Amino acid sequence: MNTPALPPNRPPEPPSAARPQRVVALVTGISGSGKSVALHALEDAGFFCVDNLPPELLRELVHVEAAHGVQRLAVAVDVRTASSLPVLLPLLDELAAEGVKVRSLFLDASTQALVKRFSETRRPHPLSHPGVGSDRQRLVDAIEQERQLLAALRERSTVMDTSELRPAQLRLWIRDLVGASRSQLTLVFQSFAFKHGVPLDADMVFDVRVLPNPFYLRELRPLTGRDGPVADYLRAQPEVGEMLGQIEGFLSRWLPAFENDQRSYLTVAIGCTGGQHRSVYFVETLAQHFAARLPTLKRHRELDARS
């Protein structure tokens, strides 16, 4: 039986397994949370970036750029196109059905942090209008309205809390997320200080403030949980080993369920008083323990802010 010839000037189709998968990074979130910084970081990582795209055009853009050989596309969508947001979630499902890998990243921040940023830049919030009340109250009202409009999209996204992040930190964390494996669940371990607030993007939060604190030992106070003397001190405390084992056991028991749920990232936040000793040690130890099983990322919110 003869194989029919291909039409002239048309190269044979590569096997589907050999075709590079198209990846779309959808950057969205609350106004003032750092979407422009995130988009610039993705551009530096090799993504073709488009800002403030009307959601109705997303599918067409993906197809046009794929025809031009663009396989990694980053698109920023926000509340400026609020009237079109209801069509966005069905579009994401359609793209996924076509084999496009869609990663939705939602940037969030506390209302207090957002108010401070808008005050410093003197830029108006896109939903803010003149009316009754102080400028601050109108801004807070606009932020809360925006949260409601974007709630459904937030549920479908990987959330990143930028409340305590400098732009350089955010760029670094975006780079780490882009570099993580896309074929399976990625574990993100993050240390933080309770006195600066619980990270908004945490899927799980563990409180280690009940454990012995190296801060009260003069020779350990200037060090961190990444330093050998602090690690040796904490390793010698029976309560530390017990809690560490319980957290490891809990995560090991439930990780298969999160993998089966098709999650891209699972953020485990470990908090102590200052975010310097105990939480940092736990993050370092847990990340090392689970690295052989799944891709892992480490974040130290308070320590990274100093660097």
Buried (B, 14 or more C-beta within 10 A) or exposed (E): EEEEEEEEEEEEEEEEEEEEEBBBBBBBBBBBBBBEBBBBBBEEBEBBBBBEBBBEBBBEBBEEBBEEEBBBBBBBBBBEBBEBBEBBBEBBEBBEEEEBBBBBBBBBBBBEBBBBBBEEEEEBBBBBEEEEEEEEEBBBBBBEBBBEBBEEBBEBBBBBBBBBBBBEBBBBBBBBBBEBEEEEBBBBBBBBBBEBBBBBBBBBBBBBEEBBBBBEBEEBBEBBBBBEEBBEBBEEBEEBEEBBEEBBEEBEEEBEEBEEEEBBBBBBBBBBBBBBBBBBBBBBBBBEBBEEEBBBBBBBBBBBBEE
